[in-house]
Each structure stands twice: as C-alpha cells, then as structure tokens.
Amino acid sequence: MANPVGFLEFSREDSPRRPFDECMRDYREEELLLPLDRAEQQADRCMDCGIPFCQMSGCPLRNRIPDWCTMVSAGNWRQALDLLHATNNFPEITGRVCPAPCESACTLSVNGRPVNVKHIELLIGEYGWGKGWILPAPSPSASDKKVAVIGSGPAGLSAAQQLSRFGHSVTVFEKDDRIGGILRYGIPDFILEKRVIDRRIEQMMAEGVTFEAGVDAGTDLSVRYLRRSFDAAVIAVGLRAPRDIHVPGRDLEGIVFATKFLSQQNRRVAGDSIPAGYEITAKDRDVVIIGAGETGSYCTGTCLRQGARSVHILELLPENGEEDARNFIWCDLHGDNNPPSTESPGCTTLYGVTVQRFNGKDNRIRSVVIEKSSRRAHDSESGDAAQNTAGAATEIKADLVIIAAGFSHLEYGPLVHNLSLDIDECGNLMTDPDGMTTVDGVFASGDCVMGASTVVHALYHGRRIADSVDRHLLKGIE
C-alpha cells in the first residue's frame, strides 16, 4: 500500500465519457481514459485489506488487485501489467465489459464508493499496449500434442492462448466468419471496439495459434476427423439458444432476438453489406426491448444510434420494493450490486411487467400488451419466489420488438449429437471436476457448461480448462 490514508484523501473518480449527443452520432467507444496521475490517485484509495475480498470473493479470475493497485499508485505500471497478466489474458477487454463484481466486494463499498478497479484495469492494459510492452510470448519448447478449440469467445480464446503457451499446437475453429464469438458479434463497438480483439488475435497468431473461421465443427469437420487429428478438444461454443417469449402473436414479423439484431449491426459497423430484405433497423420505429440486463442495454444504445422514434424497455422484475428483485437476481448471477442501466434520453423503462400478447396488422407487429405486476424476489414466510396482484393491461405501440431475455442452453448440433455428449437438466454439457465431458479427451468450457454468465467467468473457465487439458496430455509422457 503506497499511501495508507489514500482512501481518506481522495474521492472516487469515475471514468470520463464522451458527451451523449456526440456518442449518438457514431459507434466508437463511449468511455475515455483517466490521465495517469489521476489514475494513480484512484489506485491510492486501495486499502490493501488484510482479507482482500475484491480478489478472493469478488473476482472470478482472482486478479491480484491490491498488488497491482500498489504498483499503479507508485507509478510502476510495468510491474502492474505483469501482475495483471499473471491471472488475466485480456485485461483491456475485461476492463471494458466486466460487470466489476470486485468493486461490489471492495471494503470501501460497505459505507462509501469502492475503488475504481475496473477502470484501473483497463488503463493498465491500454498503457501496456501503448508502451509496446505487450508482445507475443510463445512457449520456449513445443510438445507434439495437438488441441482443437471449438469456439472463439472468451473461454475459447483464453484456453487457446494458455495451451499454446504450454507448448501445444492449437487450432481454433469458429463457426462465424470472424474470430471473437460474443466479443465480436454480441457486444457493440461503442462498448468494445473490435480493434481491441484484433490485436490480441494477432498476438496469439504470433505465438503459434492457428485460427480457422467459417468452420462449423461437426458439420464442415466431422467428429471422426477431429478425433483422429487432435489429441484433445475443447468445446467452448457458449450459449446460442436465446430464451423466447411464448405469448399469442409471437409469430408476427418484426419480432427478433437481440443476438440477431446486435450481430447484424456489428457486421454493418465492420463494413459488411446487409442483403436487401434481411436488414433489421430501428430507424424511425417505435421499439420495445424485452429485458433490461446487459444485452438489453446494448440494444438500447444501438436503437438510439440508429434513430429510433421511441424505445420502451420492459423489465420483468420490479424497480424497488421491500426486496429489490432486480438487484437480487443480478447479484446472485454476477456478484454485482450495480446492474446495467438502460436509462437514456428518449427511453422509458417499465419494471415489474408481464408480456400478455403481441398485436399485429398484415402479419406485422403493431403493439405489445403488457400487464403491470408487483413481484418480489422472495416470499417472507416460505422463501420462495412470489408474484403479487397484477394491474391493468397496457398497450404499447411497437413496430420492432427485440427479445433480450437471455439464453437457455447451447445449440444441440451435429457436434454434440455425434460425440454423444451427456447434457444436464439445464441443457448444458456435463463434465467431471477437471472439465472433461463424458468422452475421453473432449473437454468443455465456458457458458456451455456453466450456463449464461459473464466474460470474466468465461475467461477464468478457459484458463482452468487449459490446465486440465495440459495435465491430460502430459499423462502419456510422464
């Protein structure tokens, strides 16, 4: 701890952001970087607690937060980067998209505002890139083992980089036309510009990782080929089956899943042309977004930039109450007591609602009928989820509805079927404590095992699976 009273001397300073009107004119990142001297002051606020809850219970990656905060506060940015890279392959990515459960766990948050850990992490990564400190780190020795990683989201990328650095030959297969998975097509550029992913891909290629995009493992590559050509495989395909809303009128045109909407916009920003008749746009439309989590907020920002006439966000949970269910559920899933905000000029958020039906005309959506309800996270007597009395139905004009209600399970394609992989009751792949599926040598990592989670959880899971695969491959050598 460079300054034992820094938390008394300095107040928290949030990261600066570009003006709202300016942000609405482009898709560049909204967040700006603090000057280094002010970032060092923010790191001074870390108390280096005897029990670092931020690290032990807050961060899935177990980032050594007090240690690298000490380095930053003393101006030792290179040492801070080394400490951060010891646990996190992509700090400049998590510094942008992580919900920062570490800040909820910070001791300062008990009666004040926590250390701005997330932004300090982002600054360490960006400063390292700017100074040329982040270079390829290939393994000094190579094994004769080959590993296939299927999926190039955060779990797949972290597993691939770790396995390559262990000395194994790694090939990453990606179903989409570009590498990155949900980082590429699920997160808008105003949160994560894709240049940030591209430079990490270049680093990994220089370390020896091979990437093959546009390859659907199980279809384009047979299971027999994968088993014959590789000593081990890691399935890191994430969750691709979105949770649907099953109410009358669901089959009307103009009702789309958030994944399709966001993916198309990211392709548009990347310079791809959208074929006529397949374009989804909020321009001059009345939009209803079902779901007010991270994905809902991404859709909101995208709709505003596209020029939506109006945006209504529907959240199934209440805003306030004896127990704030919105915060309860978010904390339970992500360890974060600051759920993502969808409040922006031109938007209306309605809490505690139930979608009753979709109304249409000429087979196209025209309105959404909702019913206000009062819903608590727990019943005070039984402890079970409870639903209180409902209110009157309300009709909201809509000619575009975006369903951002999360994901239910992975897609059960030829890869899963042909390998005869076992599925648990939640629809996810079953693995043993080491992450191996019911097929020897085939491991699984990320959301396809854990269920819907966060990028930081997926990164940790990928690193852990890489360790398991390495031990498995070395068994025959020892």
Steps between C-alpha positions, in 0.01 A plus 500: 500500500679812376271741689337364819256793518425536129141386550455799733675753279341419166141448390410256228524642150307315233637461151415791269260449212438670173197734487172318437414696184843423356472129582167475321666599172742207477585155634836579656557418866323725750753464783814715513816443704598685814837679491771287661554729798131490591491123446789466745297701752210261450729203562613678818150441637564124528544413869684171436257328736616215721244284322475629139135426432535657154745228407378205704123517457442780250718409202446164323853528357648565846673810364758626748324833528667645815843412358455669167322795656813547715715490189281752317486739796881495505521555124635148432270428205721228348493295821125557523460359149707191583289435811177544304610274214584227752127440549327671206577443132302799376481779762418768243188299409379427854576863584233590246230234539530346848213585741771555765391272785835589657370850568192364674733295721731795576505585870450867417159418352368411847435865578632688199612469140741220409836526329458551126656160433350442157635821350843454657509154341410650163770764535767243587419305185480801271816655644680170441391495135595864457849446641560188289528272803242248381682270261453141381613250764546168319593191696878440515440131431239321292321174566376266230140531621222660297191659651183617324311785663146532368366852550692827518314685773672599826520142633637362174755778454638481853523120482673518162757755612585311818531166317724657235722646769521153656663393174212321329389553141159670512242552227190709571191429291232770481158457342463872413696677229719687751677404821369624835168333573278712725778757530481555125128477431323532836656816643459832313800700387401789727587267789780297341657612173609199301856625456545398863424137408701511176829592666465210746427265210818622330695438820363146527578426135858612561509258794406213267121474534322418174156648438247361253184709465186396314543138611208325669655217700283191473373604158791640298737289708384155598533371851709215361748750353523692826561186703757370252691826450514641853613361834237700688214736430345787694137586426445867581199585287313706757122520507333570168136413575327823614217489752171565323172667600214258437185714478232548232628686195860381538511397133445855372769660286710767670573297815869406514754370747763738634780276373387541141445874538838568662690264272364671190590845628853390587538362150375830362757692706769261374413601144286204395201562278167360615299331221176670407207357688711384796578837654383561856498865601342715769510813286170691529342209687332461836710236672422276796792317660411210727775468761695770685826317563831550322366381166195724536724799563708413192181492292387831647822677407487352151136601443569858607794524262293358216240773552211326673186709543445363851644223718318317779696255714296235680649348815317208656629587847402801713711811539458538875332325788561335832748281316625637170470191284677666209814545709453165673497298180791697348709460817422130515617444143785745475602614847435860404271737689501747212290346222543657157299814441268536205400856589578736214328801348218382275449175689233382742564204729204314648567268792304205631306427181375188327461479123145384427494497120629657180246675277553534129358607169575347160713241683730767647541611861312815592485500881592311817244444775652487848365461848650672800579269789669527835758229531739434787815293503389295801190437703566605861354179645585221257811650340363413158461736207169683526266676259259761636185649355507610139392836361306604192622415154685769302561510126830640372541596137779303333611418148822333616532269801840377618507206739800532733389251765825305523596153381362159590758244385755418233397395153482123467668470162679210329808545720311430821290222347780319318724504806204376709575754770288491814284802583392606849150603610570863400593405146877553546787259441586272789864486609703348779690717755786537248269627227502184290173397340372145494732438203867446581722783379209733424471791743242778523536854625306820548126562485425168330593345836424774754187643343462868414772696676745786442813547291722493809352169617557355152863618497562333834334181384711494184821537699395224737413263217837569336670376817286184497571431132872550556501248787303256286744526210803460722373178658629294210838670515573465870 
